[in-house]
Amino acid sequence: MARQITNFQEWLNIDQVAEYLGVSKRSVINAIDLCKSQLANKELKLKKFGSKTLVSKTSIDNALEIITNKKKAPQNMGGIV
């Protein structure tokens, strides 16, 4: 179980994001990989803290959709999902 998320917490680790969204840790890692490769989830804000990747809770809340599967990523880089 991930560490509890507080109301004032802005950055979440992968376990916390998975719990926050109600998806698997693997799905979160896939979404982050798509963001890093700029194939999808461009609205997610990421940062490194040591060896951990953190995701902005605000960017999660503001995202219309978070894609976790490369097959569902838009084919053309300017496309709207």
Summary of the structure (lengths in Angstrom):
residues: 81
radius of gyration: 12.4
end to end distance: 31.7
largest distance: 38.0
contacts: 201
relative contact order: 0.20
helix: 36%
strand: 14%
